[in-house]
Each structure stands twice: as C-alpha cells, then as structure tokens.
Amino acid sequence: MFDKILIANRGEIALRVIRACREMGIQSVAVHSTADTDAMHVRMADESVCIGPPSSSASYLSMPAIISACEITGAQAVHPGYGFLSENAGFVQMLEDHGISFIGPTSEHIRLMGDKITAKETAKSLGIPVVPGSDGGVPDIETARKVAGDMGYPVIIKATAGGGGRGMKVAKDAAALETAFRTARAEAKAAFGNDEVYIEKYLQKPRHIEIQVFGDGRGKGIHLGERDCSLQRRHQKVLEEAPGPVITAEQRAEIGGICARAIGEMGYRGAGTIEFLFEDGQFYFIEMNTRLQVEHPVTEAIFGVDLVREQIRVAAGLPMDLEQDDLSIRGHAIEVRINAERVPGFTPCPGRITQYHAPGGLGVRIDSALYDGYSIPPYYDSLIGKLIVHGRDRPEALARLARALSELIVDGVDTTIPLFRDLLQEPDIQSGNYSIHWLERWLEQRFG
C-alpha cells in the first residue's frame, strides 16, 4: 500500500480523496495555485505544495510542476480526481516514466477511450450497443450530407476529441446541416485543437444513463448499477440519481453484465463509467469516462461502498475488494450540483462567502470545500458543492432533498440552490418523467 498520495486537483474532489486517504492511514499531499492558498483542501491535507499562479495551465495542468511536487514530498502515487489531468494519457505516461503510480487506468486505456470514434469502435467490438452513426470521422460537408441522408434526420455532429458539450451541434434537416457541421468543427478546433467530427443519429427524447464499472486490471470486471443523469443543460449535468427511475432490474442486469464483461476483457484497471442514451428500452453507447465521476456519491450511497478507497487499493496492486454477487442496491440517492452561478444565464458568480451552513440529518451528505469567509476564485469551474441525499425509496429521497435544500445556506454569491427548490415542485421531476431536453425547455418557458 502507498504511504503518501498526492492529489492533483482542488476543491471538493481533493477533499474527498484526502478523507479517503486519512481513513486508510495514508499521508496526503495537496497541490495548489497561489489563488488557492487558503483553500480547504490545502488546510486539510498533511502537506501542501504551491505549484504555480492562478491560471490552470500554469498550475493544475502543469505536468512538470506536479511531478516536481511528488519528488519534493516523496509521494508515491497521484490521484487525479476529475477534470484537469484525469484523462490525459500523456500525463499518465510521464508519471509512469518517473516511477510514480497513477490511481486510475493505464495510459493505453485512457488514450483508447479518449477519442470518441475509437471508443465507439472499441465498444462495438466488445458487444456494447452503439448509436447508429458514421464509420469514423467525417472530413467534409459532402460526406456529411451523404452520411446524414443515409441515416435520416435529425443528426448530431460531435467532436471526436470532445467533452462537456463543446463541439456538438444538432441538424434537424438537410438545410441546417452545413451550418451545424461548420460550427461544430470550429468549436472543436478552438476547444481541443482538433477539428475532426463524426455524425450520429439524434434521438428525440432519450435519457442519459451511465453504468459505473470497476476493473482489477487483471481481467475481472464488475458493475455497480446505473445513474440517471438526464437533467442537464447544454450537455452539462445538473442532477443525478441512482438507481434510474425508468430502468428495470432485468435491464440493469443485462446492460451491467455487458459492461462488466467488456472492461474485464479490456483488462481495465480502476473506476470507469460507460455512458448511454436510453430510449424505448434500448441503450446506445455515447462514451466511456476513464475516471471517477462528479456524481459517484449516489452510487456509493446505494451500494455502501467507497469508490475512492477501491481505486487506491487496485492501483496499489491489491485485489479488488468487491464481488458482483455481494453488491445489491439499497434505497435511492439523488445528487444536485451546487454552482456559484446566476440563473437563468448560468453565468459564473465568484466572490466571498459571507455565511455558510451545511444541512445535516439522516441520509444527507454534502461534499464541499466552502467555509465562512472563503473567497471563490474566478479562475476555475463554478461547482462549489454537491448535495447528496439517500432514502429508502425515491419519494423519501426527494423529501429529504427538499428538506436539505431548505437548510442549506450559501450567502455572498448567487448559486443554483433556488433553481433546485423550484425544480422539486415540478410534477415531472417528482414522477421522474424527463429526458435530456426537459430542463432546457423548462428554463425557456420559465425565463424566456
């Protein structure tokens, strides 16, 4: 087992990993920019190292700075959290070259699943159902017209190196295709330095369902059910719940078994998430995230497992401490993402927290790095906390979420807390009757 782990991240996810390390008796090292000197993850870690100025590119994304911090502190392993360098195959290779363990999959698997086209081809070869689409990248508008015409409209154009909703455009008919194709390529080039795109059939009212998988790197794979992440805007998730309100036990066992066998066959190591669109009882592969997800706490709640602990154990070469037959779902869990944003535009709202009070009570968990007087810096993602509730069933979880939101106080900045209080009043949310398009339509009707 590792004696010391460096967390190459910040905010609530850095705290999450630090807490797991502390329970396991492992020393933790926090890295931080000059903007995060007073951050909670810096205060909570056993050691801290400043790795650069506020800009992410000069600090949290600086591979040499992070490796230097490992060498200075004697950290044997790096946990990347999510975002930043968590899915950067070059970073993993650099760590391996310096004899530092990466708590996550191999660079080969990150590279394999990081390209959307290669990932889709790999998924298909492993027996995972995929969305009908182009065979590889689409180089020009003439090819795009042929592919879309053969497939049938509407279609969606996606960046092969995409993520977070960037480089994705929908064409509802042939007249809209050229503009969508050109815009998607331009966005992809600006965001990822790669303008290659591919085309898929655009489903009308799908849900976003993802399967949590875990592999030991030696051919064994398991799944921990699904999460429903359908409530989102601009392809960004807002609320996640587990199990999915519309997924049957038979559907869960079938798609979960397919995914578990696939990662076992891949020899995949650690936590991963295989994401699908789900419509009319059918699953269609979107992508695989080769890291811990923001929404992992809802899976932890219903299965009673610590996914970060398992990540660390497997990365250290220990046997996976999870067996498929021992995993059973207990109750229902929901997570809402608390962002420092001004609704309805969802514009970031950094600033000083004048008062912070976290909710408590049975079945309530809050993952946050906030404290009274903390100044949210303007340089990073606007996520400031995650509120997770667990109940015996979905109605109890919803009631517990409403109660917890009424207790949660974050003063000094605008947040998405009022949005969730309003959403819980909606019959569609109460019944679970929503698709990935529901929230954007609701926002348009409410705010114009």
N, C-alpha and C positions, 0 to 999 in steps of 0.2 A: 504493500500500500504506500501511496505517496505520503511524504512528511509535510510537504508545503506545495500549495497550489496558487498560481497567480490568476486572477480574474481579469480578463482583457475586455472589460466592459464597465458600465456605470449604472447609477440609478437603482431601480427596484430589482432588476435581474442580478446585479452584482451583489446586492444584499441577500437575495435568495440563495446564491451559491455560497456566500460566506456562512450563512446559517447552517447549510448542509455540512460544510467543512467542520464547523465547530462541533456539531453533533457527532461527527466521525473522528474527532480528535486530531484533525489536520489543520496546520497553520495556513492562514490565508494572507495573500498579498493583494492590495488594491492598487491599481494604477489610476492616475487622474491627470487631467489638464489643469492649467492654472485657474480656469473658470470653476473647477470642481474642488478646490482646496477645502472648502467647508462642507462638502457633500457627505451624506450619511454613510455611504459605503466606505469612504475614507476613514471616518471615525470608528466604524465597526470592525474593520479588518485588523489583523495582528500587525501588519506592516503596510506602508504605503510608499509609492514612488511617483513623483511628478514626471510625466513623460512628454510634456510639451505645452504649447499655447492653446487657447480655446478651440481653434479650428480642428475639426475631426481629422482632417488629412495630415495634420502635424502632430497629432496626439493618439487618439484611439485607433486610427487607421495606420499609424506608423509602425510597420513591422520591425524595423531595426530598434526602435525605442522600446518596444515590448520585449523583444529578445534580450536587449541590454538589461532591462528590469529583472528578467528571470536570472540572468547571470549574476547581477549585483546581489540579489536576495537569496539565491540558491534554490529558487522554485524549480521543482522537477516536472511540473505539468502546467498547462494553461487550459482554463475553462473559458470559452468564448462568449457564453450567454447566447443572445440572438442579435441579429443586425451586425454592424461593423464588420469584423473579420470572420464571423462564424461560419460562412460558407465560401471562404477564399482558399482554394486549393493550393495556391502559391504560398500562402502563409503556413498552411499545414506542412507543406514540403520543407519550408525553411526551418520550422520547429524541429522536424524530424532530422534534418541535416545537422542541427545543433544538439541533438540528443535530448530534446525536450518533448515530453509526451503531450499529445493533443487529446483533450477529453471530448471526443466526437469520432466521426467516421474517418476513414483514410482519405488522403488527398485524391486517390483514384476514384472513390465513390462520390466525393464532392464534385469532382470535375465531370464525372459521368452524368450525374443528375442535375448539374448546374445549367447545362444547355437544354432548353426546352425540347428541341427536336430530338436530340439524342436520348433524353429522358423518356420521351414518348415511345420511341423505337424500342428502348430497353424494356419499358413497362409492357409493351405489346408482346415482346418475346418471352416475357415471364408469365404471360397469361392474365395480365391485368387489363380490364376493359378500357378502351380509349374512345375519345370523342372522334367522330369522322373528321378528317382533315387532310391537308396537303402532305405529300410524301417529302418531307424536308422543307428547306427554305424556298420562298417564292421570290425570284430575282427581279421581276419586272411586272408592270401593270398588265401586259398582255397575258402572261402566265396566270396572274391573279384572276383575270376575267374568266379564263378557261376553267381554273380550279373552282371558283365560286359558282360559275354557271353549271358545272357538272354536279356540284354538291347541293346547290339550291340555297336561296337566300332565306333568312338573313345569315351573314357570316361575321366572324370576328377576326381581325388581324392582330397578331401578337408578336412582340419582340422575342426572338429566340433566347436572348440573354436577359429577359425582362423580370419584373417583380414589382410589387407594390402598386399595381395598376398603371404603371408607365409603359408607353409603347403599345397600348391596347385600344383599338378603335372598332366600332361596330358599323357594318354597312348593311342597311335594311333592304337595299335593292341595288341593281346594277348602276343606277345613276349616282349613287353615293359611294361606290367602290373606290374610284380614283382618289377622291379627297381623303377618304379614310386610310387608304394604302399609303399615300404620300405623307400624311400626318403621323401615322404610326412609325414609319421609317425615320422621320425627322426626330421624333421624340426618343426613339430607341438610340439613335446616334448620339443625341445630346446627353442622355441619361447613362448609357452603358458603353459608349464608344464603339458600338456595333449596330449597324442598321439592318441586319438580316431579320426578316419577319417570316411567319408562316400563317396559314389560314385554317380555321376550324369552323365547323357548323356552330351557329349561335343558337343555344337552347332558349326557349321562350320564357319559362317560369321555373328554372331549376333551383334547387337548394345547394348550398355549399357544405359538403360532408367530408370530413377528413378522418383518416384512420391512424391512430397512434400505434407505431410499431417499435419494436426493440430487438436488436440482434446482438449476439455474443461475439461476432466476428469469426466464428468457427463453424458456421453452418446451421446454427439454431436461431430461429426467429419466432417471436410471439406478437400478438396484437393486444391492445388494451381498449378495444371498442372504438366508438366514433365520437366526434364532436360536431355539432351543427353550428356553423359559422355564417349562416345565411344573412344575418342582419349586418349590412355593410353599405358603405357609400364610396363611390369611386374605387371599388375593389379593395377598400380598406375595412377590415373587420371592426365592429363596434361592440357586439355582444356575442358570446359563445356559450353553448350549453352542452351538457352530456348527461345521459345519452340523448341522441337525436329524437325529437318528438314524433317523427314520422317513420322511424326505422324499426322494423320488426326484429324479433330475436333471430328469426331464420335469415333475414337479410344480413344482419350483423355477423352471424356465424359464417355465412358464405363469403362475403367480401373480406371479412377479417382473416379468414383462413387463407384466401388467395394472397393477401398482402403479407401475411406471416411467412407463408411458403416462399414467396418471392424474395424477401430480404434474407431468408435463410439460404436460398440458392445463390444469392449475390455474395454471401459471406459478409454482410453488412454488420458494422460494429456500432453499438450505442443506440440513442434515440433518433427516431425519424418520423416524419408524417407524410402519408400518401394522401393527396387531396383529390377530391372528385366533385364533379357536378352530378346531381341526382335528380332525375325527372322520370315520372311514370314508371317507377320501380326499377330503373336502370342506373347503374353507376358508370360515369365516364371520367377517366383519369385526366387530371389537369397537370399536376406537377408533384415532385417529391421535395420536401424541405429536409435537408440533411443536418438538422439541428433541433434544439429544444424550441418549442413554440411559445409565444406570449401566453397563449391560453392553456398551457399544460396544467395549471392548478385544478381545472374542472375534472380532468382525468384522474389526478391524484386524489381528489375528494371522493369520487365514486368507487375507486378501487382500493383506497387506503394504502397507496404506495408513494415513495419518494423517488421521483424520476431522476433528480439530480444525483442522489446517492447511488442509484443504479448506473448512471453514466460514469461516475467516478470509479466504481468498482470494476466495471468492464474495461475501462481504459487502463486500469492498473493491472489487468491480466487475470482478475479473479473471475470465477464462474458467475454467470448471470443468476441473480437470486430471485428469479421469477419463473414460474411454470404456468403454462396456459391453463391447465386443469384447476389450478388454485385461484385463478382470477375470476371473480364474479362481481357484478355491478350491485352496488348498494345505494339506492336512492337516486337523487337528481341534483345536479350542480349547475350554477349559472355564473358567468363572469361578465362584468361590464368594465370597459376601459375608460378610466377617468383621465381625460386630457385637459391640459391648460389651453383651451380653445374657446373662441367666441362663436356661438351658434347664431344664425344658420350657416354662416360662411365657413365655419371651422377654421378660422384664422388663428394662428398661434398667439397666445397671450402670456408671455413670460412676465415675471415680476416677483415681488416679495410677498411671502405668505404671512399674513398678519394674525391669522388664527387657524389652527388645525386640530380637529378632533376626529379620531377614528372610531367607527362603530364597533360594537362587540356583541357578546352573547353567543348562544349555541348556534353552531353552523355558520359562523361568519369569519371570514379571513380577509385581511387587506394586505396586499403586497405594495408597499410604497416607501419611498425614500424621503418623504416630506417631514418637516418639523416646523414648529412656530419660529418665524423669523428667517426661514430659508428663502433664498432668492433663486427662483427658477431661471437658469441662464437661457439666452435666446439662441444658442448655437446648436441645440440638439433636438431630438424628437420631443413632441409635446406631451407624450404619455407621462403622467405623474403618479399613477397608481392603478391598481386593479382590485376591484371589489368582488370577492368570490363568496357565494353562499351555497350551502348544502342542506337539503331537506330529504324527508322520507320519500317524497314524490314531487312532481313538478309544481302542483299548486302550493305546496308548503315552501318550496324553494322560491317561488315568485313572491309569496307573502313575506318571507324572510328578507328578500332583496328589497322590497318596498320599505320594510321597517329599517333596514340598514342604511338605505339612502336617506331616510328622514333623519338619521342620527349623524351622518357624515357632514362635517363642516370643513370647507376649504375657502377661507376668506382672503382677499387681497388680489385675486386674479379671477377672470372668468373661467368656468370649467363646463364640462359636459354633464355634470350632475343633474341640473334641471331637465335636460333632454331625457335622461333615463326615467326620471319621475313621471314625465309626460307619457313616455312610451308605454309604461306599465299600465296606463289607463286604457290602452287601445285593445279592443276585443281580439284583433288578430294576433297580438303579442300574447295575450292571455291564453288563447287557444293553440298557439304555435303555428298558425296558418299564415306563413310568409315565405317569400322567395328572396333571391339575392337582389331583386329590383324593388322590393317593398319599401325600404327606408327612403330611397331617393324620391320615390313617388309621394310618400307621406310628407317629406320635407318640402317638396314643391307645392303640394296642396296647402300646407300649413303656412309657409312663408312666402310663396310665390316665386 
